[in-house]
Amino acid sequence: MRQILLLLLGAYLVCAGQHSHIVIYTATKGVPGFPEFVAATMVDGTQVNYYDSEIKEVIPRQDWVRGAVDEQFWQRNTQIRSNVHQVFKNNINTAMERFNQTQGVHSFQLMYGCELDTDGTTRGYYQYGYDGEDFLSLDKSSLTWTAANPEAVITKVKWETKERQIAEYWKGYLENTCIEWVQKYVGYGKSTLERKDAPEVFLLQKDSSSPVLCQATGFYPSNIMMTWQKKGEEHHEDVEVGTTLPNVDGTFQKTVTLSVKPEEWKNNRDDYRCVVQHVGAAKDIVVTVKDIRSNPGSDNTIAIIVGCVVGFVALLSVIIGLIFWRKSNGYGRASTKDSDSENSDQALDKVNAE
């Protein structure tokens, strides 16, 4: 089962050889100091615009997006997301009632989007989540809804019997309008979205008895292969593969941790190495134990780096979410009649509309 988590961490596990366009809405309750509604659009794992209930404005996140559409586009989408905010306030209250909840931290989310492969194959998805778990999703091939729990069955039945136009609308949107926007965005941001930045790779270890972290950072696109090897063979035992995470500059980072017994490390440490493969690197990047950054002066630095990332992920994983999922040719500036996926609120359906 897919969890809808990590919105601002992005739809970052975008597969090589395809482009994607994903929109995420998240409403929260019981989270002091955090906007009660957040919305973002991701293209190929890169956030291109953002809105929340505090700033009350859709803002571009990439320079190339600013010139891609006219001012009315931003004004129109700001109004739409403001409307969606009100819908989602009702949705989260309804969900709490269905789950018999009266207090606590809760989130209600919608994620929808599409993918376009280099061979022209397309995919689309539209699903709701509640408190980081699946709630309701569209099967666009059969125009039916999949309820992930009993609390979602009420909406499933209603939408399949009385409001079939909802599924029909989103099938058309995902198979047509969404794909058009993938192509447009990729055309606008080709130099950014199709760049290939090689990773820097480090080995980090607090002391000789601590796990060894192989960390790759600064790479783009997000697809990367990282493995630990022992005597030249892939080593999977005692290895934990971390999630690909975003850096503030639009690149990514990932950590693969090796945790062997101190005795094994003491006797055979020279047998281990970390190997990284990425499209931005001309050849495999190999880092050996002689490259480990480990001394008393670096302990705090390592702790701060890891602590900040873990803290950031922990906060967002409670609140916001997302699932990850070529073609480019010159596309012109979008006119005011063009509508981004955020303009689809006519069918951004109310879970509490019984």
C-alpha positions in Angstrom: 0.0 0.0 0.0 1.2 3.4 -0.9 1.4 6.1 1.8 0.8 9.7 0.8 3.6 11.2 2.7 6.4 13.8 2.3 4.8 16.5 0.2 7.4 19.2 0.5 10.0 16.6 0.3 8.5 16.2 -3.1 7.6 13.6 -5.7 11.2 12.9 -5.7 11.5 9.3 -6.8 10.9 10.1 -10.4 12.0 7.3 -12.6 14.6 7.8 -15.3 13.3 8.2 -18.8 9.9 9.8 -17.9 8.4 13.1 -17.0 5.7 13.7 -14.3 3.3 16.3 -13.2 1.9 16.0 -9.6 -0.3 18.2 -7.5 -0.7 17.7 -3.8 -3.2 19.3 -1.4 -2.9 18.8 2.4 -5.1 20.0 5.1 -4.0 19.7 8.7 -5.6 20.1 12.1 -4.0 20.3 15.5 -0.5 21.4 14.3 0.4 24.8 16.0 2.5 27.1 13.8 1.9 25.2 10.6 -0.5 26.3 7.8 -3.8 24.4 8.0 -3.8 24.1 4.2 -0.8 23.6 1.8 -0.7 23.0 -1.9 2.1 22.4 -4.3 2.8 21.4 -7.9 5.7 19.1 -8.7 7.2 18.5 -12.2 9.9 15.8 -12.4 10.3 16.0 -8.7 10.9 19.8 -8.8 8.5 22.0 -7.0 7.2 24.6 -9.5 4.6 26.4 -7.4 3.3 26.6 -3.9 0.4 27.9 -1.9 -0.6 27.9 1.8 -3.4 29.3 3.9 -1.1 31.8 5.5 0.5 33.5 2.5 -2.8 33.1 0.5 -1.1 33.3 -2.8 0.2 30.9 -5.4 3.9 31.6 -5.9 6.4 30.3 -8.5 9.2 28.2 -7.1 11.4 28.2 -10.3 12.6 31.1 -12.3 11.6 29.5 -15.6 8.0 29.1 -14.4 7.6 32.9 -13.9 7.9 33.6 -17.6 5.9 30.5 -18.7 2.4 31.9 -17.9 0.8 35.3 -17.6 -0.3 37.1 -14.5 -3.9 36.0 -14.7 -2.7 32.4 -14.4 -1.4 33.1 -10.9 -4.5 35.1 -9.9 -6.8 32.4 -11.1 -5.0 29.6 -9.4 -4.8 31.6 -6.1 -8.6 31.9 -6.1 -9.0 28.2 -6.9 -6.7 27.1 -4.1 -8.4 29.4 -1.7 -11.7 27.7 -2.6 -10.1 24.2 -2.2 -8.8 25.2 1.2 -12.4 25.7 2.4 -13.4 22.4 0.9 -10.6 20.6 2.7 -11.4 22.2 6.0 -14.8 20.5 5.7 -13.2 17.2 4.5 -10.9 16.9 7.5 -13.8 17.5 9.9 -15.9 14.9 8.2 -13.0 12.4 8.2 -12.5 12.9 11.9 -16.2 12.2 12.5 -16.1 9.0 10.5 -13.1 7.8 12.4 -14.7 8.8 15.6 -12.0 11.3 16.5 -12.5 14.6 18.4 -8.9 15.8 18.8 -5.3 15.2 18.0 -3.1 15.9 15.0 -4.7 14.9 11.7 -4.2 15.4 8.0 -6.4 15.0 4.9 -4.7 14.9 1.5 -5.2 14.6 -2.2 -2.6 13.7 -4.7 -3.2 13.5 -8.4 -0.9 13.6 -11.4 0.4 11.9 -14.5 3.5 10.5 -16.1 4.7 10.6 -19.7 7.3 8.0 -20.8 9.8 8.5 -23.6 7.8 6.0 -25.7 4.6 8.0 -25.3 3.1 5.7 -22.6 1.1 7.6 -20.1 -0.2 6.9 -16.6 -2.5 8.9 -14.3 -3.5 8.6 -10.6 -5.8 10.4 -8.3 -6.1 9.5 -4.6 -7.0 10.7 -1.2 -5.2 10.0 2.1 -6.1 10.5 5.7 -3.5 10.6 8.5 -0.8 9.3 6.2 -2.8 6.3 5.0 -4.6 5.6 1.8 -8.3 6.6 1.9 -9.9 6.6 -1.5 -8.5 6.3 -5.0 -9.7 6.3 -8.6 -9.5 3.4 -11.0 -9.8 5.4 -14.1 -10.0 2.3 -16.4 -13.2 1.1 -14.8 -14.4 4.6 -13.5 -14.7 3.1 -10.0 -13.4 4.1 -6.7 -11.3 2.0 -4.3 -12.0 2.5 -0.6 -9.0 1.7 1.6 -11.1 1.4 4.7 -14.7 1.2 5.8 -14.8 5.0 6.5 -14.3 5.7 2.8 -17.0 3.4 1.6 -19.7 6.1 2.1 -18.0 8.3 -0.5 -17.2 5.4 -2.8 -20.9 4.4 -3.0 -22.1 8.0 -3.5 -19.6 8.7 -6.3 -20.3 5.4 -8.1 -24.1 5.7 -8.0 -25.1 9.4 -7.9 -22.0 11.3 -9.1 -20.3 9.2 -11.8 -19.3 12.4 -13.6 -16.6 12.9 -11.0 -14.7 9.8 -12.2 -15.4 10.7 -15.9 -14.0 14.2 -15.4 -10.8 13.0 -13.8 -10.2 10.3 -16.3 -10.4 12.9 -19.1 -8.2 15.3 -17.1 -5.5 12.7 -16.3 -5.3 11.4 -19.8 -5.4 14.7 -21.7 -5.0 18.0 -19.8 -2.5 16.7 -17.4 -0.3 15.3 -20.1 -0.4 18.5 -22.0 0.9 20.3 -18.9 3.7 17.8 -18.5 4.8 18.6 -22.1 4.4 22.4 -21.5 6.4 22.4 -18.3 9.1 20.3 -19.7 9.3 22.6 -22.6 9.5 25.6 -20.3 12.1 24.2 -18.0 14.1 21.9 -20.2 17.5 23.2 -19.2 16.6 22.7 -15.5 14.6 19.5 -15.7 16.9 17.6 -18.0 20.2 18.6 -16.5 22.5 15.9 -15.0 24.4 16.9 -11.8 26.7 14.2 -10.5 26.7 13.5 -6.8 29.4 14.1 -4.2 29.9 11.1 -2.0 31.1 10.9 1.5 31.6 8.2 4.2 30.6 9.4 7.7 31.2 7.6 10.9 31.0 9.0 14.5 33.5 6.5 15.9 34.9 3.0 15.1 31.9 1.2 16.7 29.2 3.3 15.0 27.4 2.6 11.7 29.1 3.9 8.5 27.0 6.3 6.4 27.5 6.5 2.7 26.0 9.8 1.7 25.5 11.1 -1.8 24.4 14.7 -2.2 24.0 17.4 -4.8 22.8 15.1 -7.6 20.0 15.5 -10.2 17.8 13.9 -11.3 16.8 11.9 -8.3 17.2 8.4 -9.6 20.4 7.0 -8.1 21.9 3.5 -7.3 23.9 3.2 -4.1 25.3 -0.1 -2.8 27.7 -1.4 -0.2 30.2 -4.0 -1.5 32.3 -6.5 0.4 35.3 -7.9 -1.5 33.8 -6.6 -4.7 30.4 -8.3 -4.3 27.1 -6.5 -3.4 26.5 -6.7 0.4 22.9 -6.4 1.6 23.1 -7.8 5.1 23.2 -5.1 7.8 22.5 -2.4 5.2 19.7 0.2 5.4 18.8 2.1 2.3 17.5 5.6 3.1 14.9 7.7 1.2 16.0 10.1 -1.4 15.6 13.6 0.0 15.7 17.1 -1.5 18.3 19.8 -0.9 17.4 23.4 -0.8 19.1 24.0 -4.1 16.8 21.6 -6.0 19.3 18.7 -6.0 18.9 15.5 -3.9 20.7 13.5 -1.2 20.5 9.9 -0.2 22.2 7.8 2.5 22.9 4.1 2.7 24.0 2.9 6.1 26.2 -0.1 6.9 25.9 -1.5 10.5 28.2 -4.4 11.0 29.4 -5.8 14.3 32.4 -4.0 15.8 34.5 -7.1 15.6 33.7 -7.6 11.9 34.5 -3.9 11.2 37.8 -4.1 13.1 39.0 -7.2 11.3 37.6 -6.7 7.8 36.9 -3.0 7.3 39.2 -2.8 4.3 36.9 -5.3 2.5 34.0 -2.7 2.4 33.3 0.1 -0.1 30.4 2.2 -1.2 29.6 2.3 -4.9 27.3 4.9 -6.5 25.9 5.0 -10.0 24.2 8.1 -11.4 23.5 9.4 -14.9 25.5 12.5 -14.1 28.7 10.6 -13.4 30.7 9.2 -16.3 31.7 6.2 -14.3 30.9 4.5 -11.0 31.9 6.5 -7.9 33.7 4.3 -5.5 34.4 5.4 -1.9 36.6 3.3 0.4 37.1 3.2 4.2 40.2 5.4 3.8 37.9 8.2 2.9 35.8 8.0 6.1 35.3 11.4 7.8 35.7 10.4 11.4 37.4 12.5 14.1 36.2 14.1 17.4 36.0 17.5 15.8 33.5 16.3 13.1 31.1 14.5 15.5 29.0 17.6 16.1 28.9 18.4 12.4 27.7 15.0 11.5 25.1 15.0 14.3 23.8 18.4 13.1 23.5 17.3 9.5 21.7 14.0 10.3 19.6 15.6 13.1 18.3 18.4 10.8 17.4 16.0 8.1 15.7 13.5 10.5 13.8 16.3 12.2 12.6 17.8 9.0 11.4 14.5 7.7 9.7 13.6 10.9 7.7 16.8 11.0 6.7 16.6 7.4 5.9 12.9 7.4 3.3 13.6 10.1 1.8 16.5 8.1 2.3 16.3 4.4 2.5 13.7 1.8 3.2 12.4 -1.5 3.8 9.5 -3.8 6.5 9.5 -6.3 6.3 8.5 -9.5 10.0 12.9 -22.5 9.4 14.6 -24.4 10.1 18.2 -25.0 9.7 20.5 -27.9 9.3 24.2 -27.9 6.1 25.4 -26.2 4.9 28.9 -26.2 3.8 31.1 -23.4 0.5 30.0 -21.9 -2.4 32.3 -22.6 -4.9 33.3 -20.0 -7.3 30.5 -21.2 -4.8 27.8 -20.2 -5.6 26.1 -17.0 -3.2 24.2 -14.8 -4.3 21.2 -12.9 -5.0 23.4 -10.0 -7.9 24.8 -12.0 -9.8 21.5 -11.7 -11.7 22.4 -8.6 -15.0 21.9 -10.4 -14.4 18.2 -9.7 -12.2 18.5 -6.6 -14.8 16.6 -4.8 -16.0 16.9 -1.2 -15.7 13.8 0.8 -18.3 15.3 3.1 -20.8 15.8 0.3 -23.1 12.9 1.2 
